[in-house]
Amino acid sequence: MTSDFYAAIPAVDGFEELSEPGAYRPAPDDWWIACADIAGSTRAITEGKYKAVNTVGVAAIAALRNVAKPHDVPYVFGGDGAVVLLPAHLVDRARTALAGTVAMAARGFGLELRAAVVPVSYARDVSTDILVARQRVSSDYVQAALFGGGAEWVEEQLKSGTLPEDFLVHADPDADPDYRGLECRWKEIPSPADETVAVIVETTRTADDPLALFRSVMTRTREIYGDDSQCRPVTAAGLAVALVGREQRHEATVKGWRLGMVQRWGRAARQRAVVAFGWLLMVFGVRVGDFDWPSYQTELVANTDFRKFDGALRFVLSGSAAQRAALEGYLSELADRGFVRFGVHVARGALMTCLIDQRQGAHFHFVDAAGGGYAAAAAALKGQHRPTE
């Protein structure tokens, strides 16, 4: 059955294996691409709303994953938006979930979330292919990768306003998306090194073999920044629970946007109490049943998506200014030859938004650089000179 398409793809173990054509399978023609993107994200970031931008992007993923359960579906977080692939029988429910999320973004955060659900067959007919791979990040976390250009094309058409009206999703304040699992309960995570950087790298049509070029970039990045243990932007030592109400307001807003003022206050108070209790367990290393904080923190670090591939390479890395200069120099050489475009954003730390299916094992953590992260890197990329393609 095509409903099990994604779960049946063999997972590769290494990130660099995502540059191998054999890792990918074509998305079924009867699947759909759900796409969400925040309009004016650069402006929102300059207004200090970068945490809200991240939270809304992850909220879209949470709502769509909850629609899809128990099916395993591919999804990619892009900082200011998301892409999720879904089987056809879930499309109506997915549209409803997105319509509610569009309304939530506007009412709760003052953000304009654009959304669409587009048939894979349509994108494949007018654009290029949509290929999907799976990479095992840890024993509990398998991450999706996309290639072929189809999903990127849908995002571009959504942003430019050129998708057919039938595919667009508009706000429905009466819809009630399920955001269970979404959590925003950590303070900004200071860089384990001098800085944390968000990097986006795209190939151009000048590149004869994009996957081979991406592999070169992956390899060179590893040579400069080292292995996972040397460049992870999240470490257990850097984790600090957000105990103050204003630090938890983004999760509270997502989950309580349809409630009245008194109900919102009550929900927020309960959330603060739960977080404070969890903090005490963490401080004293208390085990409750099969759950204990030390192992949770270890799993959390392993289950972060600090490297991903969705037709563009996306990294959030911890390192030195010298390492960043070396990477930028390498990418600039490729850009001067017309092979790539890239954007870099430098921050002092990282932001993390979480999806918790289970407290032990199945919890997944979306990482972005603070102060704008991927959205700021994308703005830098767009400002780059585009070589003739």
Stockholm file with secondary structure:
# STOCKHOLM 1.0

chainA/1-389         MTSDFYAAIPAVDGFEELSEPGAYRPAPDDWWIACADIAGSTRAITEGKYKAVNTVGVAAIAALRNVAKPHDVPYVFGGDGAVVLLPAHLVDRARTALAGTVAMAARGFGLELRAAVVPVSYARDVSTDILVARQRVSSDYVQAALFGGGAEWVEEQLKSGTLPEDFLVHADPDADPDYRGLECRWKEIPSPADETVAVIVETTRTADDPLALFRSVMTRTREIYGDDSQCRPVTAAGLAVALVGREQRHEATVKGWRLGMVQRWGRAARQRAVVAFGWLLMVFGVRVGDFDWPSYQTELVANTDFRKFDGALRFVLSGSAAQRAALEGYLSELADRGFVRFGVHVARGALMTCLIDQRQGAHFHFVDAAGGGYAAAAAALKGQHRPTE
#=GR chainA/1-389 SS CGGGTTTTSCEESSGGGGGSGGGCEECCTTEEEEEEEEETHHHHHHTTCHHHHHHHHHHHHHHHHHHHTTSCCCEEECSSEEEEEEEGGGHHHHHHHHHHHHHHHHHHHCCEEEEEEEEHHHHHHHSCCCEEEEEECSSSCEEEEEESSHHHHHHHHHHHTCSCGGGEECCCTTCCCCCTTEECCBCCEECSSSEEEEEEEEECTTCSCHHHHHHHHHHHHHHHHCSHHHHCSCCGGGCCBCCSGGGGHHHHHHHHTTSCHHHHHHHHHHHHHHHHHHHHHHHHTCEETTEEHHHHHHHHHHTBCSEEEBSSEEEEEEECHHHHHHHHHHHHHHHHTTSEEEEEEEESEEEEEEEESCSSSCEEEEEEEGGGHHHHHHHHHHTSCCCCC
#=GC SS_cons         CGGGTTTTSCEESSGGGGGSGGGCEECCTTEEEEEEEEETHHHHHHTTCHHHHHHHHHHHHHHHHHHHTTSCCCEEECSSEEEEEEEGGGHHHHHHHHHHHHHHHHHHHCCEEEEEEEEHHHHHHHSCCCEEEEEECSSSCEEEEEESSHHHHHHHHHHHTCSCGGGEECCCTTCCCCCTTEECCBCCEECSSSEEEEEEEEECTTCSCHHHHHHHHHHHHHHHHCSHHHHCSCCGGGCCBCCSGGGGHHHHHHHHTTSCHHHHHHHHHHHHHHHHHHHHHHHHTCEETTEEHHHHHHHHHHTBCSEEEBSSEEEEEEECHHHHHHHHHHHHHHHHTTSEEEEEEEESEEEEEEEESCSSSCEEEEEEEGGGHHHHHHHHHHTSCCCCC
//
